[in-house]
């Protein structure tokens, strides 16, 4: 059943038909994705640009969606042009038969020589792949994705050239206006589609009704013209999706005629709930807290969202939740200094108590060229406030555990889902965050029911899940705030798991078929 994305009843009906009619199309298809392609152009945008501030997860979202489908990826840059997007003749090294001075082939002897051959690029590969899939599956054809990263870093008018016309799609998902292909491209397409070709068509194309009023310049049908490469036409299973950082929009402005041929999906800055933190010596600052506060200052400085930081602007190393001081200075502070504040108000970077001291970026490094932890701390305090500079990883947890157990502190560490090295407090928080990230549609009451107060095993306080308007009083440091339910209620989550209650959240994780291993 997992192979189908139908509702429960529809899935059972589909499976019954497979048994009753083993000759049905779905039996003959080996792809578990073909069913979604039927009328797919009505479900998913055929041409879509994900845009937003850097680090919001645009590429991640596209990759997460397309990873089960055939996908060709490319990245635009200032030197990109039509030939690097579609294809062109290029010199390549090949083995060729050696000839003697008379021009005769020397039997059994070859040599490496540079020859010119047509090299297919991202668009042509996706185009050929889409038609190959369409010929095989028709209206139930498997989708073919072409993903363009950083689309506005290239000159789109130059890169797309006459392909621009193909971006006009009719209600049936096919290009409204086919275009003529040049002789080189025509030959490559014809050769690729032919028997034995790289993209050989399994069945004959039958798309003569795809374009209203089509008249061939060659006295042939539309299907024949496409198969022989005479005309180009985008099929309705070819998706072209792209990403764009709004902070880079000045590189190559995209004209309005190009823009209106795309659907636009804004990816807002949001808490991904990874629990990441910025290391600062023996202390740390919650990454999301920093992102929220620095973005307020960026907005005030630039009056724009373009330069704000997304959650994924800076990531900790693999199997860690901590952004090191070196990475924070080298990536985050360097960006803020050079691209946001340098030509404006740089008072945020003042880390010296000497009023006459020059404000400069190299103050974040010592004479030994190592990062100045104290300077980083002063910067962070200026952004998030002293109250958000916290003690090391599980310091509060150990203090609480010492009180509960009479001084017996358990410093066990855990592996979660095959990675990490977490203390009890971090483990409990990570389990809850992972569940909430996978169930973003939960209302506040459902979240409360999922994580009842009984999990805390009698620990005093307001409870496990607490609305933000509840006064936490002296318990505030034991909670992580900044959560919002699907029904718009802000809340905080208890985060200090101890030896007395960690087993409850571990058992919950195991019920989700997640792995928790004590190291």
C-alpha positions, -999 to +999 in steps of 0.1 A: +000+000+000+029+023+007+036+024-030+004+043-037-007+078-026-044+072-028-068+072+001-074+040+020-105+029+000-091+039-033-059+020-026-079-012-018-099-007-050-066-002-070-051-034-055-083-054-062-081-043-099-045-055-100-056-089-089-087-091-111-070-076-142-033-085-142-029-070-176-037-035-163-013-006-170-003-004-133+008-040-133+030-035-164+045-004-149+075-009-127+075+027-113+058+034-080+053+070-090+033+067-122-001+071-107+006+106-096+014+117-131-022+113-143-035+149-145-003+159-126-003+193-143-034+201-123-019+191-090+017+205-091+030+237-107+048+228-139+071+258-136+078+271-101+104+293-084+111+290-047+123+323-034+132+338-001+161+349+021+193+328+021+192+297+043+154+292+044+156+257+030+145+263-006+168+237-021+161+213+008+123+215+002+127+209-036+151+180-030+128+165-004+099+165-029+118+154-060+141+127-045+118+098-055+116+111-091+140+113-120+156+147-116+182+167-136+199+195-117+219+225-128+230+258-114+230+291-132+259+315-129+271+347-147+289+326-174+259+304-182+245+306-217+223+286-241+250+261-250+257+253-213+220+248-206+209+230-238+240+215-254+266+222-280+295+207-299+326+204-277+360+189-280+363+156-262+390+130-260+381+097-278+400+067-290+401+066-328+416+041-353+452+050-362+458+056-399+491+053-418+505+080-441+483+067-469+452+072-448+446+035-444+434+022-409+461+003-390+443-028-378+441-032-340+458+001-332+440+031-317+451+064-303+436+092-282+425+122-302+404+153-296+372+152-316+342+174-316+309+158-306+275+172-294+274+172-256+239+172-240+233+196-211+207+197-184+177+210-204+181+185-233+186+156-209+154+165-190+135+171-223+145+137-238+139+119-205+104+134-202+094+124-237+108+089-232+087+085-200+057+100-218+060+075-247+060+047-222+032+058-199+011+084-218-011+103-194+002+082-165+038+090-174+063+093-146+073+129-139+106+143-150+121+172-130+145+198-142+158+218-111+176+251-116+195+264-086+201+301-082+182+309-114+187+347-110+225+343-109+224+338-147+210+359-175+178+340-181+170+357-214+204+346-228+203+311-213+167+302-224+169+319-257+140+307-279+131+281-253+114+310-235+084+304-259+080+269-246+073+281-211+038+291-221+018+260-211-018+252-221-044+238-197-033+203-208+002+209-196+019+209-230+036+240-245+011+262-263+036+272-290+061+246-304+093+261-318+116+250-346+149+234-336+182+240-353+198+213-374+223+202-347+197+199-321+173+182-345+199+155-353+207+148-317+170+145-307+163+122-337+193+100-329+184+099-291+148+088-298+156+062-324+158+025-317+190+019-298+194+055-289+201+067-254+165+078-250+148+054-273+110+056-273+093+024-262+060+032-278+050+056-306+041+091-296+005+101-299+002+138-290-013+152-322-041+168-302-017+184-277-016+217-296-047+233-311-045+240-348-010+227-353+003+228-389+035+211-397+061+229-419+071+195-431+038+180-440+039+156-410+020+152-378+030+169-345+040+135-330+063+128-360+078+163-358+086+159-321+100+124-326+123+135-354+134+166-335+120+191-360+101+210-334+105+213-296+074+210-273+074+205-235+053+175-225+030+177-195+052+155-173+082+178-175+085+200-144+109+229-143+115+241-107+141+266-095+154+285-065+162+321-060+178+340-032+160+374-030+193+389-016+209+381-050+181+396-071+203+424-084+227+401-102+205+396-133+171+411-130+143+388-143+119+406-166+082+405-161+075+385-192+097+357-179+083+360-143+047+356-154+054+322-168+063+308-134+044+301-102+062+317-072+065+300-039+078+321-010+098+302+016+096+322+049+121+322+077+109+297+103+122+276+132+132+242+118+133+230+154+167+213+151+178+225+185+210+240+171+231+263+193+261+286+190+291+276+210+307+303+230+334+288+252+316+269+280+284+287+272+260+287+243+232+307+226+202+291+210+206+294+172+169+302+165+169+329+193+199+345+176+183+343+141+151+360+153+168+388+171+195+395+144+168+396+118+150+423+136+182+444+135+188+435+098+152+446+090+158+479+108+191+485+091+181+475+055+143+480+056+142+447+036+138+409+041+165+402+015+195+402+038+179+383+067+192+349+078+173+317+073+175+289+097+198+269+075+222+298+067+248+281+090+247+245+099+266+225+126+289+196+116+273+163+109+261+144+140+263+176+161+239+203+171+265+229+179+278+257+156+314+262+165+329+297+173+351+294+142+322+287+119+300+313+135+326+340+129+337+329+095+303+325+080+277+344+101+297+374+114+316+378+082+283+379+062+268+404+086+298+427+086+304+427+048+270+424+033+246+439+058+261+464+083+295+475+069+283+507+052+257+515+078+254+513+116+282+491+128+277+498+165+265+462+170+301+451+164+315+473+191+331+448+216+356+470+233+349+490+265+372+517+252+349+543+235+378+554+212+385+519+200+380+513+163+351+491+154+366+464+131+360+428+121+395+416+130+386+423+167+369+389+166+404+373+162+433+373+187+469+379+179+474+341+174+447+343+147+423+322+167+387+334+173+382+357+203+356+339+224+350+369+247+344+392+216+319+367+203+301+366+237+299+404+238+284+404+203+259+378+212+249+396+243+243+427+222+220+408+200+201+384+223+207+398+258+226+383+287+196+362+297+199+341+265+236+332+270+233+299+287+255+275+305+270+244+288+249+217+272+233+199+302+245+222+330+210+230+342+199+194+338+227+182+360+220+207+387+183+196+388+193+159+387+217+164+416+188+179+437+164+151+428+189+122+434+208+137+463+240+144+444+240+113+421+244+127+386+241+104+356+261+117+327+250+090+302+250+099+265+227+086+238+226+080+200+194+090+183+184+074+150+220+064+143+237+097+149+247+121+176+260+120+211+234+135+233+229+140+271+195+133+285+182+169+283+192+172+246+179+138+238+144+145+252+142+178+234+154+163+201+128+135+203+099+160+208+113+184+182+116+156+156+080+145+162+066+180+160+086+187+128+070+156+112+035+165+125+031+202+118-007+200+115-012+192+152-034+215+173-023+226+208-047+202+225-035+173+203+001+182+212-009+182+249-024+148+245+006+134+227+030+146+254+010+144+287+024+158+320+026+123+333+058+119+312+076+141+337+071+115+365+061+140+392+086+168+384+072+200+399+063+229+377+037+241+352+038+209+331+054+194+299+036+216+273+027+251+285+010+280+267+032+310+264+009+332+284+014+310+315+038+326+340+067+301+344+082+321+372+113+304+386+109+275+362+115+296+330+150+283+325+137+248+323+116+255+292+122+261+255+099+287+240+091+297+204+067+269+194+034+275+176+006+249+170-014+246+138-042+265+155-020+295+162-012+289+199+023+297+211+037+274+237+069+263+255+082+228+262+099+214+293+135+205+283+153+193+315+150+155+312+166+136+341+173+101+352+138+100+367+118+107+336+141+102+305+127+066+301+092+079+294+104+100+263+127+071+252+097+047+252+077+073+232+105+074+206+105+036+203+068+036+196+076+058+166+101+031+155+130+055+162+162+041+176+176+053+209+209+037+220+227+044+252+264+048+245 
